[in-house]
Amino acid sequence: MGSGEIKNELEGIVAQRVINGRSIEIYSAKTVDQIKDAHLVFVSHKREALLPALILQARKDAFIIVTESENGLSNGSTINLRLVDNKIRFEISLQSAKENNITFSSRLLAIAISIKGAQD
């Protein structure tokens, strides 16, 4: 939501890739109502005003919200992208993941720059 550049970059990355026999599809949405059957929703800093509605939808439909802002996790996202030493890194909110019925592998947690919340 809100970033054509990210959409284009992701389309290039996932082209011809398959997970469990299914291709990866990238969609753009301008409103929360346009999100259907998502596994992950990226929200650019320009569209953060939609986070409260997205959080409610994510709890119902169990998808991951990814943001790119200084306060992404405290605003309710599950994963927040950060630029550290000119490299994209990420932080994870285990509380948000739990609320959305999402679990992360220990391998993913091991490479996060920070993890907020306690894991049950």
C-alpha positions as CSV (number, residue, x, y, z in Angstrom):
1,M,0.0,0.0,0.0
2,G,1.4,3.3,-1.1
3,S,4.7,2.4,-2.8
4,G,4.9,1.6,-6.5
5,E,8.7,1.3,-6.2
6,I,8.4,-1.5,-3.6
7,K,5.8,-3.2,-5.7
8,N,8.0,-3.1,-8.8
9,E,11.0,-4.3,-6.8
10,L,9.1,-7.2,-5.3
11,E,7.7,-8.3,-8.7
12,G,11.2,-8.6,-10.0
13,I,12.4,-10.6,-7.0
14,V,9.5,-13.1,-7.0
15,A,9.2,-13.6,-10.8
16,Q,9.2,-17.3,-11.6
17,R,9.4,-18.2,-7.9
18,V,7.1,-20.9,-6.4
19,I,6.4,-21.8,-2.8
20,N,4.7,-25.1,-2.1
21,G,3.7,-25.3,-5.7
22,R,2.1,-21.9,-5.8
23,S,3.4,-18.8,-7.5
24,I,3.8,-15.6,-5.6
25,E,1.5,-12.7,-6.6
26,I,2.0,-9.0,-5.8
27,Y,-1.0,-6.7,-5.7
28,S,-1.5,-3.0,-5.0
29,A,-4.3,-1.8,-2.8
30,K,-5.4,1.8,-2.0
31,T,-8.0,0.8,0.6
32,V,-8.2,-1.8,3.3
33,D,-11.3,-3.2,1.6
34,Q,-9.2,-4.0,-1.5
35,I,-7.1,-6.5,0.5
36,K,-8.3,-10.0,-0.2
37,D,-6.5,-13.3,0.8
38,A,-3.2,-11.6,1.6
39,H,-0.5,-13.2,3.5
40,L,1.6,-10.0,3.9
41,V,0.7,-6.4,3.5
42,F,3.4,-3.8,3.1
43,V,2.4,-0.3,4.2
44,S,4.6,2.6,3.1
45,H,5.1,5.5,5.5
46,K,2.8,7.5,3.2
47,R,-0.1,5.2,4.1
48,E,0.4,4.7,7.8
49,A,-2.9,6.4,8.6
50,L,-4.5,3.1,7.4
51,L,-2.8,1.1,10.2
52,P,-5.6,1.0,12.7
53,A,-8.0,-0.5,10.1
54,L,-5.4,-2.8,8.8
55,I,-4.6,-4.1,12.3
56,L,-8.3,-5.0,12.8
57,Q,-8.3,-6.8,9.4
58,A,-5.1,-8.6,10.1
59,R,-6.5,-10.0,13.4
60,K,-9.4,-11.4,11.5
61,D,-7.6,-12.6,8.3
62,A,-4.2,-13.5,9.9
63,F,-1.8,-11.6,7.6
64,I,1.5,-9.9,8.4
65,I,1.7,-6.1,8.3
66,V,5.1,-4.8,7.3
67,T,6.0,-1.1,7.7
68,E,9.0,1.1,7.0
69,S,9.0,3.8,9.7
70,E,10.7,4.8,12.9
71,N,7.8,3.8,15.0
72,G,6.4,0.9,12.9
73,L,6.2,-1.7,15.6
74,S,4.7,0.6,18.2
75,N,2.1,1.7,15.7
76,G,1.0,-2.0,15.3
77,S,3.0,-3.6,12.5
78,T,4.4,-7.1,12.8
79,I,7.6,-6.4,10.9
80,N,9.3,-3.1,10.5
81,L,12.0,-2.5,7.9
82,R,14.9,-0.2,8.9
83,L,17.9,1.1,7.0
84,V,21.0,0.3,9.1
85,D,24.5,1.0,7.7
86,N,23.0,1.4,4.2
87,K,21.4,-2.1,4.4
88,I,17.8,-3.0,4.9
89,R,17.2,-4.8,8.2
90,F,14.1,-5.6,10.1
91,E,12.6,-5.8,13.6
92,I,9.7,-8.0,14.7
93,S,6.9,-7.6,17.2
94,L,6.0,-11.0,18.7
95,Q,3.0,-9.4,20.4
96,S,1.5,-8.3,17.0
97,A,2.4,-11.7,15.5
98,K,0.5,-13.5,18.4
99,E,-2.5,-11.2,18.0
100,N,-2.6,-12.1,14.2
101,N,-2.1,-15.9,14.8
102,I,1.3,-15.7,13.1
103,T,4.4,-17.6,14.2
104,F,8.0,-17.0,13.0
105,S,10.8,-19.6,12.6
106,S,13.8,-19.4,14.9
107,R,15.9,-18.8,11.8
108,L,14.0,-15.6,10.9
109,L,14.0,-14.4,14.5
110,A,17.8,-15.0,14.7
111,I,18.5,-12.4,11.9
112,A,16.1,-9.7,13.2
113,I,17.9,-6.6,14.5
114,S,15.4,-6.5,17.4
115,I,12.5,-8.5,18.7
116,K,9.8,-6.8,20.7
117,G,7.6,-8.8,23.1
118,A,7.9,-12.1,24.8
119,Q,7.5,-15.4,22.9
120,D,5.1,-17.9,24.5
